[in-house]
Amino acid sequence: MRLNMRSTVTSLLNTTKSSLLLKFRTNPKHPVGWIAAARSEEDAGKIVKARELIRKGCEERPTNEDVWIEACRLVNPDEAKGVIARGVKAIPDSVQLWIQAARLEHGAANKSRFLRMGLEKIPDSVRLWKALVELAANEDDAKLLLQRAVECCPLHVELWLALARLEKYDAARKLLNKAREKLPKERAIWIAVAKLEEAFGNTFTVGKIIERGIGALQREGVEIDREAWLKEAEAAEWAGSVWTCNAIISNTIGIGVEEEDRKATWLADAEDCKKRGSVETARAIYGWANAVFKSKKVLQV
């Protein structure tokens, strides 16, 4: 059976390759055809022919980044930088090619230089900003980069959150408030605010923040997805933010659950959390359930 399956897969792959090669022969402007043709020669051990084909592919389709990436892979290592240089000249707004150009460099400084060159052409590329921040020599450098990143990419929550993690308490609060104004439908920002207050000992405000956040999101027309928030509670627990975890549970665990289904649903939720090792989340669910069913303890940790 396994042999038959392998033969079937091989047959399908060969059929696909034949189809691509046919497209290449009938339409030399087809970029995937050039890649398929070059790989066919490579598979046959004819690397020189493969390089010649992909070089012609770059000439025929200079605005296709996949062809340039393939050319970079096939050429001699000492020629790869030259290939990518021609590629970014032909497609200066290709994030993939600038990333590849940085990968070919040695040392953080050289890699950063190419990423910055890419950002000059594509200042709103989150991927380029992230790659550049990862190469930062220290937190101060990373913070400066992220400050610029959120200016260029104000609608990307991960950049705001990364910057907030590097800021001191007062600056982080102001930053998250600004992020909330830019992204009023992002639950992650409200959760980050709650985690921030918890981290600085202001645990009495955590529940109010999550409650306010859910209300604000609902006013923005955001559907409160109970399952998604349950995952956020677990993530908060694993991040060490137990108060935030508890606040998320108490404010969302009953959303969308019919009254007659509450006991069974919450028990199942808690058991699933325990299986995943999220003990505090399970404890929070049990605690909320026991508070609801006051007549007797129906659930136990």
Secondary structure, DSSP 8 states (H G I E B T S, - for coil): -HHHHHHHHHHHHHHHHHHHHHHHHH-TT-HHHHHHHHHHHHHTT-HHHHHHHHHHHHHH-TT-HHHHHHHHHHS-HHHHHHHHHHHHHH-TT-HHHHHHHHHTS-SHHHHHHHHHHHHHH-TT-HHHHHHHHHT-SSHHHHHHHHHHHHHH-TT-HHHHHHHHHHS-HHHHHHHHHHHHHH-TT-HHHHHHHHHHHHHTT-GGGHHHHHHHHHHHHHHTT----HHHHHHHHHHHHHTT-HHHHHHHHHHHTTTT--GGGHHHHHHHHHHHHHHTT-HHHHHHHHHHHHHHSTTS-----
